[in-house]
Amino acid sequence: MKKTSIKHYLLVSGMLASSLTTLAQNGTKKFIDPENMDLSVKAGDDFYSYASGAWVKKNPVPAKETRWGSFNELREFNSKAVKELLETASADKDAKVGSISKRVGDFYTAAMDSLTIEKMGYSPIKNDLEKIKNLTNLSDVLNQMIYMRSNGLGSPMFGVFVGQDRRNVSKYCVNISQGGTTLGDRDYYLKDDARSQKIRAAYNQYQIKLFTLTGTSESEAKEKASVVFRIEKALAEAQMSRIEMRDPIKTYNKFAIADFNKTISNLNWKEMLEKLKMKGQDTVIVNAPNFFVSLNSLLNNTSVENLKTYLTWNLLKNSATSLSAEFVKANFEFNQAQTGQKVQTPRWQRMSSLTDGALGDLLGQLYVAKHFKPDAKLRMDEMIVNLRKAFEIRIKNLEWMSEETKTKALQKLNAFTPKVGYASKWKNYEGLVINANTYYQNLKNVSIWGYNDMVSKLGKPVDKTVFGMTPPTVNAYYSPTMNEIVFPAGILQFPFFDPKADDAVNYGGIGAVIGHELSHGFDDSGSQYDDKGNLKNWWTAEDKTKFEEKTKQLIAQFDNYTVVDTIHVQGKLTLGENIGDLGGLNAAYTAFKMTKQGKGNEKIDGFTPDQRFFLSWAQVWRGNILPDAAAQLIKTDPHSPGEYRTIGAPVNMDAWYEAFDVKPGDKLYKKPEDRIRIW
């Protein structure tokens, strides 16, 4: 749940509650429902099945999904709420020009006008395809890349964006990143296991299909697909791995532009940045310098015709979901081969999500006005205060950390900025043109507006009001450079949170989420940023070594978990999220024990307060996932699978053993001295 990445909508609370909880005979909600559990299983042998086994059996993955769990339930409900808002706005014939309702309604109207989209075929990109066809030299190719990047047509070869300088977060700077590939991970290009070969074959068919849909013969399309793959494979070979990319020190390489140009002769960055509207810059931050050395060599050794083919492919793949049905179908079939999804998500749901992504601050205002409850924010604010107190207590009681480092840790904890619900300042998208009849052009306009908004930040003070997620999003994040924890309105609902739930349920749910985001400030990556958000060491060498030894234990624990066949969780890739879960659940439990319920032992629906706390945590992570999707996420997702998030933290907590009477001989039992205690 960290923004760098958990990395989406609410219905009327009564409808949501009645669906996601069971009503007892007296009319009260059962927030922990035994009907969802498998009580034939011993908690100490299989806590996941014990807590959620019956629910898992009753809730297979729907045909239009790749996985199904508590998050998906909430997102399903919220997408229907957003659909209602969008349909109302779309039908509002009296909406004033320039109003929120008019702009949101027109965007959704155009997105749902499949007849017009079908008639247009691929005509929206014909002019851009012709531009690429007419390029004659490397300079033309590079200028076309710049044009595509700044006009919403993709990001060929590499990434470039404006963000905070991680060593001086009060300033915005230009960041340049490795990129240029299509497949989800570089390993899919480089490894020859059965799954990688299957995905490459599906990718090849996808490429051929898109090329032929735009008038290329099948034989020529096959040749073009081969050219693109060779270029992308070369880029993949030059890329750093996902695990390497988690290191904020390794990925912070600041260059004077003149010095960066010396090793990359084909890319005149001073000139390129000017054309990219990133003017007046004398330095850049590069996440993978060696990648650009390889890119320079690739440009030297690749013909202009082949580079044109590569640019054509980038235009095609970035436009496919926005063109006629044949293109959309081809894209889905490629996705289907990777994830196993059986049928495509309904258009209304895809377009609702697209509208949220495109006009989040407009749609968000409609969403908040109808669905956000102020009392939820008040309760969240109170819980955040309590979690911060609990985290402070835990830091002060750490046996492995020196007083010197504790002082710095507490300084950082006290500097955290919490944000709940939605941004204090809305974007108004001034100058953005939306038309109810031009779907593709609307998308392009949104991309251009977003790009110009991004580059306009250069030279301005850092905007600390920014919300990195839209209000309906069921998620949360921590930003290390802002040193802030953020909880959009969409996550403030059951099973994470309900104002009528007992403290055990709320602290085991949203309390653990709050703790999780706080813990990200102290995970293997976030712990390298200081209280102001700067990438700066605040640890003693001895404490840093002790911390790293503890993280190695957590890596080993998750490396042992099997996902599909012989595929294991990647402990190093998921380390940050696993630290977040372990620290977050511990902090939430400490905060819960400060409450009246936490200090007592009164049972509700047959469960003690501590049992309800851990069961609340477990039901957040219940779910089913398709095998192909699970295998894909293990390579690409820094979060561990839900089954192992359910047990990964509790098996290291003494309180869990006591709550469920877990003893030696139980399958999940760990000796007290083997339990991992970090935060």
C-alpha positions as CSV (number, residue, x, y, z in Angstrom):
1,M,0.0,0.0,0.0
2,K,2.7,2.3,-0.8
3,K,2.8,5.0,-3.4
4,T,5.9,4.3,-5.3
5,S,2.2,1.6,-4.3
6,I,-2.4,-1.2,-0.7
7,K,0.2,0.7,-5.4
8,H,-12.9,1.7,-6.3
9,Y,-16.2,3.1,-5.1
10,L,-19.1,3.2,-2.4
11,L,-22.7,2.5,-2.6
12,V,-25.3,3.7,-0.2
13,S,-24.0,2.5,3.2
14,G,-27.1,0.4,4.0
15,M,-26.8,-1.6,0.7
16,L,-23.1,-2.1,1.2
17,A,-23.4,-3.2,4.8
18,S,-26.2,-5.7,4.2
19,S,-24.2,-7.3,1.4
20,L,-20.9,-7.5,3.1
21,T,-22.1,-8.4,6.6
22,T,-24.7,-10.7,7.9
23,L,-27.5,-9.4,10.0
24,A,-28.1,-11.2,13.3
25,Q,-31.6,-12.1,14.4
26,N,-31.8,-8.9,16.5
27,G,-31.0,-6.8,13.5
28,T,-27.4,-5.9,14.4
29,K,-24.6,-6.6,12.0
30,K,-22.3,-9.5,12.4
31,F,-18.9,-7.9,11.5
32,I,-17.2,-11.2,12.2
33,D,-19.4,-13.9,10.8
34,P,-18.8,-17.6,11.6
35,E,-20.6,-18.5,8.4
36,N,-17.6,-17.2,6.5
37,M,-15.1,-19.4,8.5
38,D,-14.1,-23.0,8.5
39,L,-14.2,-23.9,12.2
40,S,-13.3,-27.5,11.4
41,V,-9.7,-26.3,10.8
42,K,-7.5,-25.4,13.7
43,A,-6.4,-21.7,13.7
44,G,-2.8,-22.8,14.5
45,D,-2.7,-25.1,11.5
46,D,-4.3,-22.9,8.8
47,F,-5.4,-19.5,10.0
48,Y,-6.4,-18.4,6.5
49,S,-8.9,-21.2,6.1
50,Y,-10.0,-21.0,9.7
51,A,-10.9,-17.3,9.3
52,S,-12.1,-17.3,5.7
53,G,-12.4,-20.9,4.4
54,A,-16.2,-20.9,3.9
55,W,-16.2,-17.5,2.3
56,V,-13.4,-18.5,-0.1
57,K,-15.5,-21.6,-1.2
58,K,-18.6,-19.5,-1.7
59,N,-16.9,-16.8,-3.7
60,P,-15.2,-18.1,-6.8
61,V,-13.5,-15.6,-9.2
62,P,-16.2,-14.1,-11.5
63,A,-15.7,-14.5,-15.2
64,K,-14.9,-10.8,-15.7
65,E,-12.2,-10.8,-13.0
66,T,-8.8,-12.3,-12.4
67,R,-9.2,-12.4,-8.6
68,W,-12.0,-11.8,-6.1
69,G,-11.7,-10.7,-2.5
70,S,-12.7,-8.0,-0.1
71,F,-11.0,-5.3,-2.1
72,N,-12.8,-6.5,-5.2
73,E,-16.2,-6.5,-3.5
74,L,-15.7,-2.9,-2.4
75,R,-14.5,-1.8,-5.9
76,E,-17.5,-3.5,-7.4
77,F,-19.9,-1.6,-5.2
78,N,-18.0,1.6,-5.7
79,S,-17.9,1.2,-9.5
80,K,-21.7,0.9,-9.5
81,A,-21.9,4.1,-7.4
82,V,-19.7,5.9,-9.8
83,K,-21.7,4.6,-12.7
84,E,-24.8,6.1,-11.1
85,L,-23.1,9.5,-10.8
86,L,-21.9,9.3,-14.4
87,E,-25.2,8.3,-15.9
88,T,-26.9,11.1,-14.0
89,A,-24.4,13.6,-15.2
90,S,-24.6,12.3,-18.8
91,A,-28.4,12.6,-18.8
92,D,-28.3,16.1,-17.4
93,K,-29.3,18.2,-20.4
94,D,-29.5,21.4,-18.4
95,A,-25.9,21.2,-17.1
96,K,-24.1,24.4,-17.8
97,V,-21.1,24.5,-20.2
98,G,-18.0,24.2,-18.1
99,S,-19.7,22.8,-15.1
100,I,-18.5,19.6,-13.3
101,S,-21.6,17.7,-14.3
102,K,-21.3,18.8,-18.0
103,R,-17.6,17.9,-18.4
104,V,-17.8,14.6,-16.5
105,G,-21.1,13.7,-18.3
106,D,-19.7,14.5,-21.7
107,F,-16.6,12.4,-21.2
108,Y,-18.6,9.4,-20.1
109,T,-21.1,9.9,-22.9
110,A,-18.4,9.8,-25.5
111,A,-16.7,6.8,-23.8
112,M,-20.0,4.8,-23.9
113,D,-20.8,5.8,-27.5
114,S,-19.6,2.5,-29.0
115,L,-21.4,2.9,-32.3
116,T,-19.4,6.1,-33.1
117,I,-16.2,4.5,-31.9
118,E,-16.9,1.5,-34.1
119,K,-17.5,3.6,-37.2
120,M,-14.2,5.4,-36.7
121,G,-12.1,2.2,-36.7
122,Y,-8.5,3.2,-36.4
123,S,-9.0,6.6,-38.1
124,P,-8.2,8.5,-34.9
125,I,-4.5,7.4,-35.2
126,K,-4.1,7.4,-39.0
127,N,-2.5,10.9,-39.1
128,D,0.0,9.9,-36.4
129,L,0.8,6.6,-38.2
130,E,1.5,8.6,-41.4
131,K,3.9,10.9,-39.5
132,I,5.9,8.0,-38.3
133,K,6.0,6.5,-41.9
134,N,7.5,9.8,-43.2
135,L,10.4,9.9,-40.8
136,T,13.8,9.8,-42.6
137,N,16.6,9.9,-40.1
138,L,17.5,9.4,-36.4
139,S,16.8,13.1,-35.6
140,D,13.3,12.7,-37.0
141,V,12.8,9.6,-34.8
142,L,13.9,11.3,-31.7
143,N,11.7,14.3,-32.4
144,Q,8.8,11.9,-33.0
145,M,9.5,10.3,-29.6
146,I,9.3,13.7,-28.0
147,Y,6.0,14.5,-29.8
148,M,4.5,11.2,-28.8
149,R,5.5,11.7,-25.1
150,S,4.1,15.2,-24.8
151,N,0.9,14.5,-26.8
152,G,-0.5,11.5,-25.0
153,L,0.7,8.8,-27.5
154,G,3.0,6.8,-25.3
155,S,6.5,6.8,-23.8
156,P,8.9,5.0,-26.2
157,M,12.4,3.9,-25.1
158,F,12.4,5.6,-21.6
159,G,10.4,7.5,-19.1
160,V,10.8,11.2,-18.2
161,F,8.8,13.1,-15.6
162,V,8.8,16.0,-13.2
163,G,9.0,15.0,-9.5
164,Q,10.6,15.9,-6.3
165,D,14.3,15.8,-5.9
166,R,14.7,13.1,-3.3
167,R,17.7,14.7,-1.7
168,N,16.1,18.1,-1.7
169,V,12.3,17.6,-1.6
170,S,11.4,21.3,-1.6
171,K,12.3,21.4,-5.3
172,Y,10.9,19.8,-8.4
173,C,13.3,18.3,-10.9
174,V,13.4,16.3,-14.1
175,N,13.6,12.5,-13.5
176,I,14.6,10.1,-16.3
177,S,13.9,6.4,-16.0
178,Q,14.5,3.1,-17.8
179,G,11.7,1.8,-19.9
180,G,10.7,0.9,-23.4
181,T,9.3,-2.6,-23.0
182,T,5.7,-3.9,-23.2
183,L,5.7,-7.1,-21.2
184,G,5.1,-6.9,-17.4
185,D,8.6,-7.8,-16.4
186,R,12.0,-8.0,-18.0
187,D,12.2,-11.7,-17.2
188,Y,9.5,-12.5,-19.7
189,Y,12.0,-11.4,-22.4
190,L,15.0,-13.2,-20.9
191,K,13.9,-16.5,-19.4
192,D,12.8,-19.6,-21.2
193,D,10.5,-21.2,-18.7
194,A,7.1,-22.5,-20.0
195,R,5.2,-19.5,-18.7
196,S,7.6,-16.9,-20.2
197,Q,7.4,-18.8,-23.6
198,K,3.6,-18.8,-23.4
199,I,3.4,-15.1,-22.8
200,R,5.9,-14.3,-25.5
201,A,3.8,-16.3,-28.0
202,A,0.7,-14.5,-27.0
203,Y,2.5,-11.2,-27.3
204,N,3.7,-12.1,-30.8
205,Q,0.1,-12.8,-31.8
206,Y,-1.1,-9.5,-30.3
207,Q,1.6,-7.6,-32.2
208,I,0.7,-9.3,-35.5
209,K,-3.0,-8.6,-35.0
210,L,-2.6,-4.9,-34.4
211,F,-0.3,-4.5,-37.3
212,T,-2.7,-6.3,-39.7
213,L,-5.7,-4.3,-38.3
214,T,-4.0,-1.2,-39.6
215,G,-3.4,-2.5,-43.1
216,T,-0.2,-4.4,-42.9
217,S,0.0,-7.8,-44.7
218,E,0.4,-10.8,-42.4
219,S,3.9,-11.6,-43.6
220,E,5.0,-8.1,-43.1
221,A,3.3,-7.9,-39.7
222,K,5.2,-11.0,-38.6
223,E,8.5,-9.3,-39.6
224,K,7.5,-6.1,-37.8
225,A,6.6,-8.0,-34.7
226,S,10.0,-9.7,-34.7
227,V,11.8,-6.3,-35.1
228,V,9.9,-4.8,-32.1
229,F,10.6,-7.8,-30.0
230,R,14.4,-7.7,-30.7
231,I,14.5,-4.0,-29.7
232,E,12.4,-4.6,-26.6
233,K,14.6,-7.6,-25.6
234,A,17.7,-5.4,-25.9
235,L,16.0,-2.8,-23.7
236,A,15.0,-5.5,-21.2
237,E,18.6,-6.8,-21.0
238,A,19.7,-3.3,-20.1
239,Q,17.1,-2.8,-17.4
240,M,17.7,-3.1,-13.7
241,S,15.5,-5.8,-12.0
242,R,12.4,-4.8,-9.9
243,I,14.3,-5.8,-6.8
244,E,17.2,-3.5,-7.7
245,M,14.8,-0.7,-8.5
246,R,13.5,-0.8,-4.9
247,D,16.8,0.7,-3.7
248,P,16.4,4.5,-3.5
249,I,20.1,5.1,-3.2
250,K,21.0,3.0,-6.3
251,T,18.3,4.7,-8.3
252,Y,19.3,8.3,-7.3
253,N,22.0,9.4,-9.8
254,K,22.2,13.2,-10.3
255,F,23.9,14.5,-13.4
256,A,24.7,17.8,-14.8
257,I,23.1,17.6,-18.2
258,A,26.4,18.3,-19.9
259,D,28.0,15.4,-18.1
260,F,25.1,13.1,-18.9
261,N,25.4,14.0,-22.6
262,K,29.1,12.8,-22.7
263,T,28.2,9.1,-22.4
264,I,24.9,9.4,-24.4
265,S,25.9,11.0,-27.7
266,N,22.7,10.2,-29.6
267,L,20.5,11.9,-27.0
268,N,21.1,15.7,-26.6
269,W,19.3,16.1,-23.3
270,K,19.6,19.9,-23.2
271,E,17.9,20.1,-26.6
272,M,15.4,17.3,-25.8
273,L,14.3,18.8,-22.5
274,E,13.7,22.1,-24.2
275,K,11.4,20.4,-26.7
276,L,9.7,18.5,-23.9
277,K,8.9,21.9,-22.4
278,M,11.2,21.2,-19.4
279,K,13.1,24.4,-19.9
280,G,15.9,26.0,-17.8
281,Q,17.2,22.8,-16.3
282,D,20.9,22.1,-15.7
283,T,20.6,18.8,-13.9
284,V,18.6,15.5,-14.2
285,I,18.1,12.5,-11.9
286,V,18.6,9.2,-13.6
287,N,17.4,5.9,-12.1
288,A,19.5,3.6,-14.2
289,P,22.5,5.2,-15.9
290,N,23.8,2.0,-17.5
291,F,20.4,1.5,-19.2
292,F,21.0,4.8,-21.2
293,V,24.5,3.7,-22.2
294,S,22.9,0.6,-23.7
295,L,20.1,2.7,-25.3
296,N,22.7,4.9,-26.9
297,S,24.4,1.8,-28.4
298,L,21.0,0.5,-29.5
299,L,20.2,3.7,-31.4
300,N,23.6,3.5,-33.1
301,N,23.0,0.0,-34.3
302,T,19.3,0.0,-35.2
303,S,18.2,1.2,-38.6
304,V,15.8,4.1,-39.0
305,E,13.2,1.8,-40.5
306,N,13.3,-0.6,-37.5
307,L,13.0,2.4,-35.1
308,K,10.0,3.6,-37.1
309,T,8.5,0.1,-36.7
310,Y,9.1,0.3,-32.9
311,L,7.4,3.8,-32.7
312,T,4.5,2.5,-34.8
313,W,4.1,-0.4,-32.3
314,N,4.1,2.1,-29.4
315,L,1.3,4.1,-31.0
316,L,-0.7,0.9,-31.7
317,K,-0.4,-0.6,-28.2
318,N,-1.2,2.7,-26.5
319,S,-4.2,3.3,-28.6
320,A,-5.7,-0.2,-28.8
321,T,-8.2,0.0,-26.0
322,S,-9.5,3.3,-27.3
323,L,-10.3,2.2,-30.9
324,S,-12.9,-0.1,-32.4
325,A,-14.0,-3.5,-31.1
326,E,-11.4,-5.5,-33.0
327,F,-8.5,-3.6,-31.3
328,V,-10.1,-3.9,-27.9
329,K,-10.7,-7.6,-28.4
330,A,-7.1,-8.2,-29.4
331,N,-5.9,-6.3,-26.3
332,F,-8.2,-8.4,-24.1
333,E,-7.0,-11.7,-25.7
334,F,-3.4,-10.7,-24.9
335,N,-4.4,-9.9,-21.3
336,Q,-6.4,-13.1,-21.1
337,A,-3.3,-15.1,-22.0
338,Q,-1.4,-13.5,-19.2
339,T,-4.0,-13.6,-16.4
340,G,-6.6,-16.3,-17.4
341,Q,-9.5,-13.8,-17.2
342,K,-12.5,-15.5,-18.9
343,V,-14.6,-12.6,-20.2
344,Q,-13.9,-8.9,-20.6
345,T,-15.0,-6.5,-17.9
346,P,-18.3,-4.7,-19.0
347,R,-17.8,-1.5,-20.9
348,W,-19.6,0.6,-18.4
349,Q,-17.2,-0.6,-15.7
350,R,-14.1,0.1,-17.8
351,M,-15.3,3.5,-18.8
352,S,-16.3,4.4,-15.2
353,S,-12.8,3.6,-14.1
354,L,-11.4,5.5,-17.0
355,T,-13.4,8.6,-16.2
356,D,-12.2,8.4,-12.6
357,G,-8.6,8.2,-13.8
358,A,-9.0,11.0,-16.4
359,L,-11.1,13.5,-14.4
360,G,-10.6,12.3,-10.9
361,D,-10.9,15.7,-9.2
362,L,-14.2,16.5,-11.0
363,L,-15.8,13.1,-10.5
364,G,-14.3,13.1,-7.0
365,Q,-16.3,16.2,-6.1
366,L,-19.6,14.5,-7.1
367,Y,-18.6,11.3,-5.3
368,V,-17.7,13.1,-2.0
369,A,-20.9,15.2,-2.1
370,K,-23.0,12.1,-2.2
371,H,-21.1,9.4,-0.4
372,F,-18.5,10.8,2.0
373,K,-19.6,11.0,5.6
374,P,-17.8,13.6,7.8
375,D,-18.2,11.4,10.9
376,A,-16.0,8.8,9.2
377,K,-13.3,11.4,8.9
378,L,-13.6,12.3,12.5
379,R,-13.3,8.7,13.6
380,M,-10.3,8.2,11.2
381,D,-8.6,11.3,12.6
382,E,-9.0,9.8,16.1
383,M,-7.6,6.4,15.1
384,I,-4.6,8.0,13.4
385,V,-3.8,9.8,16.6
386,N,-4.0,6.6,18.5
387,L,-1.9,4.7,16.0
388,R,0.8,7.3,16.2
389,K,0.8,7.0,20.0
390,A,1.1,3.3,19.7
391,F,3.9,3.4,17.2
392,E,5.7,5.9,19.5
393,I,5.4,3.5,22.4
394,R,6.7,0.6,20.3
395,I,9.7,2.6,19.1
396,K,10.6,3.6,22.7
397,N,10.4,0.0,23.8
398,L,12.6,-1.4,21.0
399,E,15.4,-3.5,22.5
400,W,17.5,-3.6,19.4
401,M,17.7,0.1,18.7
402,S,19.9,2.7,20.3
403,E,18.5,5.9,22.0
404,E,20.3,8.0,19.3
405,T,18.4,6.3,16.4
406,K,15.1,6.2,18.4
407,T,15.2,9.9,18.8
408,K,15.5,10.3,15.0
409,A,12.8,7.7,14.4
410,L,10.4,9.5,16.8
411,Q,11.2,12.8,15.1
412,K,10.2,11.3,11.8
413,L,7.0,9.7,13.2
414,N,5.9,13.0,14.7
415,A,6.5,14.7,11.3
416,F,4.1,12.4,9.4
417,T,1.2,14.3,7.7
418,P,-2.1,12.4,7.5
419,K,-4.6,13.0,4.8
420,V,-8.1,11.5,4.9
421,G,-10.9,11.5,2.3
422,Y,-10.0,13.9,-0.4
423,A,-7.7,16.8,-1.4
424,S,-8.1,20.1,0.3
425,K,-7.7,21.8,-3.1
426,W,-9.4,20.4,-6.3
427,K,-7.9,20.6,-9.8
428,N,-10.2,22.5,-12.1
429,Y,-8.6,21.2,-15.4
430,E,-8.7,24.7,-16.8
431,G,-8.3,24.7,-20.6
432,L,-9.1,21.0,-21.0
433,V,-11.6,20.5,-23.8
434,I,-14.1,17.6,-23.5
435,N,-16.7,16.8,-26.2
436,A,-19.5,14.4,-26.0
437,N,-18.8,13.1,-29.5
438,T,-15.0,12.6,-29.6
439,Y,-13.9,9.8,-27.3
440,Y,-10.3,9.3,-28.6
441,Q,-9.7,13.1,-28.8
442,N,-11.0,13.5,-25.3
443,L,-8.4,10.9,-24.1
444,K,-5.7,12.7,-26.0
445,N,-6.7,16.0,-24.6
446,V,-6.6,14.7,-21.1
447,S,-3.1,13.3,-21.6
448,I,-1.8,16.5,-23.1
449,W,-3.4,18.5,-20.2
450,G,-1.8,16.2,-17.7
451,Y,1.6,16.4,-19.3
452,N,1.5,20.2,-19.4
453,D,0.3,20.3,-15.8
454,M,3.2,18.2,-14.8
455,V,5.9,20.2,-16.6
456,S,4.4,23.5,-15.2
457,K,5.5,22.4,-11.8
458,L,9.2,23.1,-12.6
459,G,10.4,26.2,-10.8
460,K,7.4,26.3,-8.5
461,P,7.2,25.4,-4.8
462,V,6.3,21.7,-4.1
463,D,2.5,21.4,-3.8
464,K,1.8,19.5,-0.5
465,T,-1.9,19.5,-1.0
466,V,-1.8,16.9,-3.8
467,F,-3.7,13.7,-3.3
468,G,-2.1,10.8,-5.2
469,M,-5.3,8.8,-5.4
470,T,-8.9,9.8,-6.4
471,P,-11.6,9.9,-3.6
472,P,-13.4,6.6,-4.7
473,T,-10.2,4.6,-4.6
474,V,-10.2,1.5,-2.3
475,N,-6.5,1.8,-1.3
476,A,-4.1,3.9,0.8
477,Y,-0.4,5.0,0.4
478,Y,2.7,6.4,2.0
479,S,4.8,8.9,0.2
480,P,8.4,8.9,1.4
481,T,9.3,12.3,-0.1
482,M,6.2,14.0,1.4
483,N,6.4,11.9,4.6
484,E,2.6,11.6,4.5
485,I,0.0,8.8,4.9
486,V,-3.1,9.1,2.7
487,F,-6.5,7.4,3.0
488,P,-9.0,8.1,0.2
489,A,-12.7,8.1,1.0
490,G,-13.3,4.8,-0.8
491,I,-11.4,2.7,1.8
492,L,-13.4,4.0,4.7
493,Q,-16.0,1.2,4.6
494,F,-16.4,-2.4,5.8
495,P,-14.4,-4.7,6.1
496,F,-11.8,-2.0,6.7
497,F,-14.0,0.4,8.7
498,D,-17.5,0.9,9.9
499,P,-18.5,3.6,12.5
500,K,-20.9,1.1,14.1
501,A,-18.3,-1.7,14.4
502,D,-16.6,-2.6,17.7
503,D,-13.0,-1.4,18.1
504,A,-11.6,-4.9,17.5
505,V,-13.0,-4.9,14.0
506,N,-11.9,-1.3,13.2
507,Y,-8.5,-1.7,14.6
508,G,-7.9,-5.0,13.0
509,G,-9.1,-3.5,9.7
510,I,-8.4,0.2,9.0
511,G,-6.2,0.5,12.2
512,A,-3.9,-2.1,10.6
513,V,-4.0,-0.1,7.3
514,I,-3.0,3.1,9.2
515,G,-0.2,1.2,10.9
516,H,0.8,-0.3,7.6
517,E,1.3,3.1,6.0
518,L,3.1,4.4,9.1
519,S,5.4,1.4,8.9
520,H,6.3,2.2,5.3
521,G,8.2,5.2,6.7
522,F,10.4,2.7,8.4
523,D,10.6,-0.2,5.9
524,D,13.8,-1.1,4.0
525,S,13.2,1.7,1.6
526,G,11.2,4.3,3.5
527,S,13.6,4.2,6.4
528,Q,16.3,5.8,4.2
529,Y,14.3,9.1,4.1
530,D,14.4,11.6,7.0
531,D,11.6,13.5,8.7
532,K,11.4,16.1,6.0
533,G,11.2,13.5,3.2
534,N,14.8,13.8,2.1
535,L,16.9,10.8,1.1
536,K,19.3,11.0,4.0
537,N,20.6,8.5,6.5
538,W,19.5,9.0,10.1
539,W,20.7,5.6,11.5
540,T,23.8,4.7,13.4
541,A,25.8,2.1,11.5
542,E,25.2,-0.5,14.2
543,D,21.4,0.0,14.3
544,K,21.3,-0.2,10.5
545,T,23.1,-3.5,10.6
546,K,20.7,-4.9,13.2
547,F,17.7,-3.7,11.2
548,E,19.0,-5.4,8.0
549,E,19.5,-8.7,9.9
550,K,15.9,-8.6,11.0
551,T,14.7,-7.9,7.4
552,K,16.7,-10.9,6.2
553,Q,14.6,-13.1,8.5
554,L,11.4,-11.7,7.0
555,I,12.7,-12.3,3.5
556,A,13.4,-15.9,4.4
557,Q,9.9,-16.4,5.9
558,F,8.2,-15.2,2.7
559,D,10.6,-17.0,0.4
560,N,9.3,-20.2,1.8
561,Y,5.7,-19.6,0.8
562,T,4.5,-21.4,-2.4
563,V,2.1,-19.7,-4.7
564,V,1.5,-21.8,-7.8
565,D,3.3,-25.1,-8.5
566,T,7.0,-24.4,-7.8
567,I,6.6,-20.6,-7.8
568,H,7.4,-18.9,-4.5
569,V,6.8,-15.5,-3.1
570,Q,9.8,-13.2,-3.7
571,G,10.8,-12.1,-0.2
572,K,13.1,-9.4,-1.4
573,L,10.5,-7.9,-3.8
574,T,7.7,-7.9,-1.2
575,L,9.9,-6.9,1.8
576,G,8.6,-3.4,2.1
577,E,4.9,-4.5,2.1
578,N,5.7,-7.3,4.5
579,I,7.4,-4.9,6.9
580,G,4.4,-2.7,6.5
581,D,2.0,-5.5,7.5
582,L,4.2,-6.7,10.5
583,G,4.7,-3.2,11.9
584,G,1.2,-2.1,11.1
585,L,-0.6,-5.0,12.7
586,N,1.6,-4.8,15.8
587,A,1.0,-1.0,16.1
588,A,-2.8,-1.5,15.6
589,Y,-2.8,-4.2,18.3
590,T,-1.0,-1.9,20.7
591,A,-3.5,0.9,20.0
592,F,-6.5,-1.5,20.3
593,K,-5.3,-2.6,23.8
594,M,-5.7,1.0,24.9
595,T,-9.4,0.9,24.2
596,K,-12.0,-0.2,26.7
597,Q,-12.8,-3.3,24.6
598,G,-9.2,-4.1,24.2
599,K,-8.7,-4.1,28.0
600,G,-11.7,-6.4,28.5
601,N,-12.5,-9.9,27.5
602,E,-16.2,-9.8,26.7
603,K,-17.1,-12.0,23.8
604,I,-19.2,-11.0,20.8
605,D,-20.7,-13.7,18.6
606,G,-18.6,-16.2,20.5
607,F,-15.2,-14.5,19.9
608,T,-13.0,-12.6,22.4
609,P,-11.8,-9.1,21.6
610,D,-8.3,-10.3,20.6
611,Q,-9.8,-13.0,18.4
612,R,-12.1,-10.5,16.7
613,F,-9.1,-8.2,16.1
614,F,-7.1,-10.9,14.2
615,L,-10.2,-12.2,12.4
616,S,-10.9,-8.7,11.2
617,W,-7.3,-8.6,9.8
618,A,-7.8,-11.9,8.1
619,Q,-11.1,-11.1,6.4
620,V,-9.5,-8.1,4.7
621,W,-7.2,-10.5,2.8
622,R,-9.6,-13.3,2.0
623,G,-9.9,-14.0,-1.7
624,N,-9.5,-16.2,-4.8
625,I,-7.2,-15.7,-7.7
626,L,-6.7,-17.4,-11.1
627,P,-3.4,-19.4,-11.3
628,D,-2.1,-17.4,-14.3
629,A,-2.9,-14.1,-12.5
630,A,-1.1,-15.3,-9.4
631,A,2.0,-16.3,-11.3
632,Q,2.0,-12.9,-13.1
633,L,1.7,-10.9,-9.9
634,I,4.5,-12.8,-8.2
635,K,6.8,-11.2,-10.7
636,T,5.3,-7.7,-10.8
637,D,3.5,-7.0,-7.5
638,P,5.4,-5.9,-4.4
639,H,2.5,-7.2,-2.3
640,S,2.4,-10.8,-1.1
641,P,-0.6,-12.9,-1.9
642,G,-3.6,-12.4,0.5
643,E,-3.3,-15.9,1.9
644,Y,0.2,-15.1,3.2
645,R,-0.6,-11.6,4.2
646,T,-3.2,-13.2,6.5
647,I,-0.7,-15.3,8.3
648,G,2.7,-13.5,7.7
649,A,2.4,-11.0,10.5
650,P,0.3,-12.9,13.1
651,V,2.7,-15.8,13.3
652,N,5.3,-13.4,14.6
653,M,3.0,-11.9,17.3
654,D,2.7,-13.5,20.8
655,A,-0.9,-12.1,21.1
656,W,-2.1,-14.2,18.2
657,Y,-0.7,-17.4,19.8
658,E,-2.5,-16.6,23.0
659,A,-5.8,-15.6,21.3
660,F,-6.1,-18.9,19.5
661,D,-4.2,-21.2,21.9
662,V,-1.6,-22.0,19.3
663,K,0.9,-24.5,20.7
664,P,4.0,-26.4,19.7
665,G,3.0,-29.0,17.1
666,D,0.6,-26.7,15.3
667,K,1.6,-26.2,11.7
668,L,2.0,-22.4,12.0
669,Y,3.8,-22.5,15.3
670,K,7.1,-20.6,15.6
671,K,9.2,-20.7,18.8
672,P,9.1,-17.4,20.7
673,E,12.8,-16.8,19.9
674,D,12.1,-17.3,16.2
675,R,9.3,-14.7,16.0
676,I,10.4,-11.7,14.0
677,R,10.1,-8.4,15.9
678,I,11.0,-5.3,14.0
679,W,8.8,-2.4,14.9
